[in-house]
């Protein structure tokens, strides 16, 4: 029966060496092997019998349903990717964590892992899932929301999160920020549309960097040493939402960046000029 559905002699020989895995009272191939009918194709493509493969297939089926499992394997680029998934419990655990704990959509996640990241030069399935899991965990620990769950540059986003995470955990930075609060408060300013908001702690700068997808958190050390000041331009009606990050050195405004290090628009520039005049700052960016 197993031979008649297309399995080769090597598979059958391997199966006979593990005959305790089979149900000899059944008359249909998938029942004999103890798997769902649709799983036959994936096992057949590998042409090898493994308790790990069958167990992982069953886990995937029980966790995500047959339609999603079919979608997963239909998006695999080659047999080796199918083999990787079926032979490593770790990949199954990563999928479960991302979907159940961090609310990733199964099909969108699979498309990202097997198609989108290939253009980023990330070939390993497990590396992609690990990087996504790390980003989600660090964002959770820093109490921020991921702006891009499926980043166009995953390695860069991960490195920025890691840098921001390290900066936030540095207690020396926290103490230094307290000493600068009175001086920084002099920079606060607002009109009906925009406000200049100062950071109260290194974690504020870390969150800014993560939300804006930039490396501003690397400036925490310089801020602590008094070499520069970081402030935030935000909407007056929504001061918790990042919009523009500003760096000052002394009385000079030297950097102004919107999301993803983009240039600011004319409306932002007009407000920055207004703020600079009011606080006697030099616009030098």
C-alpha positions as CSV (number, residue, x, y, z in Angstrom):
1,X,0.0,0.0,0.0
2,X,2.8,2.4,0.9
3,X,4.6,1.6,-2.4
4,X,1.5,2.1,-4.4
5,X,1.1,5.7,-3.3
6,X,4.6,6.6,-4.6
7,X,7.1,6.0,-1.8
8,X,10.4,4.5,-2.8
9,X,12.3,1.4,-1.6
10,X,14.5,3.3,0.8
11,X,11.6,4.9,2.5
12,X,9.8,1.5,2.9
13,X,13.0,-0.1,4.2
14,X,13.4,2.7,6.7
15,X,9.8,2.3,7.7
16,X,10.2,-1.5,8.2
17,X,13.0,-0.8,10.6
18,X,10.5,1.4,12.6
19,X,7.5,-0.8,12.0
20,X,6.3,-0.1,15.6
21,X,5.3,3.4,14.2
22,X,2.8,1.9,11.7
23,X,-0.8,0.7,12.1
24,X,-1.0,-2.6,10.2
25,X,-4.7,-2.9,10.7
26,X,-5.4,0.1,8.3
27,X,-5.7,-0.2,4.6
28,X,-5.0,3.5,3.6
29,X,-1.5,4.9,3.4
30,X,-2.0,7.9,5.7
31,X,-3.8,5.8,8.3
32,X,-1.0,3.2,8.2
33,X,1.5,6.0,8.8
34,X,-0.7,7.7,11.4
35,X,-0.9,11.1,9.7
36,X,-3.5,13.3,8.0
37,X,-4.1,12.5,4.3
38,X,-2.7,15.9,3.1
39,X,0.6,15.2,4.9
40,X,1.4,12.3,2.6
41,X,2.7,14.7,-0.1
42,X,5.2,16.4,2.3
43,X,6.5,13.1,3.6
44,X,6.7,11.7,0.1
45,X,8.7,14.7,-1.1
46,X,11.3,14.0,1.6
47,X,11.2,10.3,0.9
48,X,12.4,9.6,4.4
49,X,10.7,8.5,7.5
50,X,11.4,10.3,10.8
51,X,9.6,10.4,14.1
52,X,10.6,14.0,14.4
53,X,9.1,14.9,11.0
54,X,5.8,13.2,11.8
55,X,5.6,14.7,15.2
56,X,6.3,18.2,13.9
57,X,3.7,17.8,11.2
58,X,1.1,16.8,13.8
59,X,2.1,19.7,16.0
60,X,1.7,22.1,13.1
61,X,-1.6,20.6,12.2
62,X,-3.0,20.7,15.8
63,X,-1.7,24.3,16.4
64,X,-2.6,26.0,13.1
65,X,-4.9,23.7,11.1
66,X,-4.4,21.9,7.8
67,X,-5.1,24.9,5.6
68,X,-2.3,26.9,7.2
69,X,0.1,24.0,7.1
70,X,-0.6,23.6,3.4
71,X,0.1,27.3,2.9
72,X,3.4,26.9,4.9
73,X,4.7,24.1,2.7
74,X,3.4,25.6,-0.5
75,X,5.6,28.6,0.1
76,X,8.8,26.5,0.8
77,X,11.3,27.1,-2.0
78,X,12.8,23.7,-2.0
79,X,12.9,20.2,-0.4
80,X,15.6,21.3,2.0
81,X,13.4,24.0,3.5
82,X,10.6,21.4,4.1
83,X,13.2,19.1,5.7
84,X,14.5,22.0,7.9
85,X,11.0,22.7,9.2
86,X,10.1,19.1,9.9
87,X,13.4,18.1,11.5
88,X,13.7,21.0,14.0
89,X,11.3,21.4,16.9
90,X,12.8,24.8,17.5
91,X,11.3,26.3,14.4
92,X,7.8,25.0,15.5
93,X,8.3,26.6,18.9
94,X,9.4,29.9,17.3
95,X,6.3,30.0,15.1
96,X,4.0,29.3,18.1
97,X,5.7,32.1,20.2
98,X,5.4,34.7,17.4
99,X,1.8,33.8,16.6
100,X,0.3,33.1,20.0
101,X,2.4,35.5,22.2
102,X,3.0,38.4,19.8
103,X,0.0,38.1,17.6
104,X,1.7,37.6,14.2
105,X,-0.7,36.5,11.4
106,X,0.2,33.0,10.3
107,X,0.0,33.5,6.5
108,X,1.6,37.0,6.6
109,X,4.4,35.6,8.7
110,X,5.0,32.7,6.4
111,X,5.1,35.0,3.3
112,X,7.6,37.2,5.1
113,X,9.9,34.3,6.2
114,X,9.9,32.5,2.9
115,X,9.6,35.3,0.4
116,X,10.2,38.8,1.7
117,X,13.4,38.3,3.7
118,X,15.1,36.5,0.8
119,X,15.6,39.9,-0.8
120,X,17.3,41.0,2.4
121,X,19.9,38.3,2.1
122,X,18.6,36.3,5.0
123,X,18.6,32.7,3.9
124,X,18.0,30.9,7.2
125,X,14.4,30.2,8.3
126,X,15.4,29.9,12.0
127,X,17.5,33.1,11.9
128,X,14.6,35.1,10.5
129,X,12.2,33.8,13.2
130,X,14.8,34.4,15.9
131,X,15.4,38.0,14.8
132,X,11.6,38.6,14.8
133,X,11.2,37.0,18.2
134,X,14.1,39.1,19.7
135,X,12.6,42.3,18.3
136,X,9.2,41.4,19.8
137,X,10.7,40.5,23.2
138,X,12.8,43.7,23.4
139,X,9.8,45.9,22.3
140,X,7.7,44.2,25.0
141,X,10.4,44.8,27.7
142,X,10.8,48.4,26.6
143,X,7.0,48.8,26.7
144,X,6.8,50.0,23.1
145,X,4.7,48.9,20.1
146,X,6.5,47.7,17.0
147,X,5.8,50.0,14.0
148,X,6.9,47.4,11.5
149,X,6.1,43.8,12.4
150,X,7.6,42.7,9.1
151,X,10.5,45.1,8.5
152,X,12.0,45.8,5.1
153,X,15.4,45.6,6.8
154,X,15.1,43.1,9.6
155,X,18.8,43.0,10.6
156,X,19.0,46.8,10.9
157,X,15.8,47.0,12.9
158,X,17.0,44.2,15.2
159,X,20.4,45.9,15.7
160,X,18.7,49.2,16.6
161,X,16.4,47.5,19.1
162,X,19.4,45.7,20.7
163,X,21.3,49.0,21.0
164,X,18.2,50.8,22.4
165,X,17.6,47.9,24.9
166,X,21.2,48.1,26.2
167,X,21.0,51.8,26.7
168,X,17.7,51.6,28.6
169,X,19.2,49.1,31.1
170,X,22.1,51.3,32.0
171,X,21.4,52.7,35.5
172,X,24.2,55.3,35.4
173,X,22.4,57.0,32.5
174,X,19.2,57.2,34.6
175,X,21.0,59.1,37.4
176,X,22.7,61.5,34.9
177,X,19.4,62.4,33.2
178,X,18.0,63.6,36.6
179,X,20.8,66.2,36.9
180,X,19.9,67.8,33.5
181,X,16.2,68.1,34.0
182,X,16.1,71.7,35.2
183,X,18.3,72.9,32.3
184,X,16.4,70.9,29.7
185,X,13.0,72.2,30.9
186,X,14.0,75.7,29.6
187,X,13.8,74.2,26.1
188,X,10.1,73.2,26.4
189,X,7.8,75.1,24.0
190,X,4.4,74.7,22.4
191,X,1.8,76.3,20.2
192,X,-1.6,74.9,19.2
193,X,-0.2,72.5,16.7
194,X,3.2,71.3,18.0
195,X,5.3,71.0,21.2
196,X,8.9,70.5,22.1
197,X,9.0,67.6,24.7
198,X,12.1,66.8,26.7
199,X,13.1,63.2,27.8
200,X,12.7,62.4,31.4
201,X,15.0,59.4,31.3
202,X,17.1,57.3,28.9
203,X,14.1,55.0,28.3
204,X,12.3,58.0,26.7
205,X,15.2,58.3,24.2
206,X,15.2,54.5,23.7
207,X,11.5,54.5,22.9
208,X,12.0,57.4,20.6
209,X,14.7,55.5,18.7
210,X,12.6,52.4,18.4
211,X,9.4,54.2,17.4
212,X,11.3,56.3,14.8
213,X,13.5,53.5,13.6
214,X,16.7,55.5,14.1
215,X,19.8,55.2,16.1
216,X,19.1,58.1,18.5
217,X,19.6,55.7,21.5
218,X,23.3,55.6,20.7
219,X,23.4,59.3,21.8
220,X,22.4,58.4,25.4
221,X,26.0,58.3,26.4
222,X,26.7,61.7,24.9
223,X,23.7,63.2,26.5
224,X,24.8,61.8,29.9
225,X,28.2,63.5,29.4
226,X,26.6,66.8,28.4
227,X,27.9,66.7,24.9
228,X,24.5,67.0,23.3
229,X,20.8,67.3,24.1
230,X,17.9,65.3,22.5
231,X,14.4,66.7,22.4
232,X,11.2,65.6,20.6
233,X,8.9,67.5,18.4
234,X,5.3,66.2,18.8
235,X,1.8,67.1,18.2
236,X,0.4,69.2,21.0
237,X,-2.8,67.0,21.1
238,X,-0.8,63.7,21.1
239,X,2.5,64.3,23.0
240,X,3.1,60.5,23.4
241,X,3.4,59.9,19.7
242,X,6.8,60.3,18.2
243,X,7.1,62.6,15.2
244,X,10.5,64.3,14.9
245,X,13.7,63.8,16.8
246,X,16.0,66.8,17.4
247,X,19.6,67.0,18.5
248,X,21.2,70.2,20.0
249,X,24.8,70.9,20.8
250,X,24.9,73.9,23.1
251,X,22.6,76.5,21.4
252,X,22.9,74.9,18.0
253,X,20.1,72.7,16.4
254,X,22.3,70.3,14.5
255,X,20.1,67.4,13.5
256,X,16.3,67.1,12.8
257,X,15.0,63.8,11.6
258,X,11.5,62.3,11.0
259,X,10.6,58.6,10.9
260,X,13.3,56.3,9.4
261,X,15.8,59.3,9.3
262,X,13.7,61.1,6.7
263,X,13.9,64.9,6.3
264,X,11.2,66.9,8.0
265,X,8.4,68.7,6.1
266,X,7.8,72.4,5.7
267,X,5.3,72.6,8.6
268,X,7.8,71.0,10.9
269,X,10.6,73.4,9.8
270,X,8.3,76.4,10.3
271,X,7.7,75.3,13.9
272,X,11.4,74.6,14.6
273,X,12.3,78.1,13.4
274,X,9.6,79.6,15.6
275,X,10.9,77.6,18.6
276,X,14.5,78.6,17.8
277,X,13.6,82.3,17.8
278,X,11.7,82.0,21.0
279,X,14.6,80.2,22.8
280,X,17.4,82.0,21.0
281,X,18.8,78.9,19.3
282,X,20.8,78.6,16.1
283,X,19.4,76.6,13.3
284,X,22.4,74.7,12.0
285,X,21.1,71.5,10.4
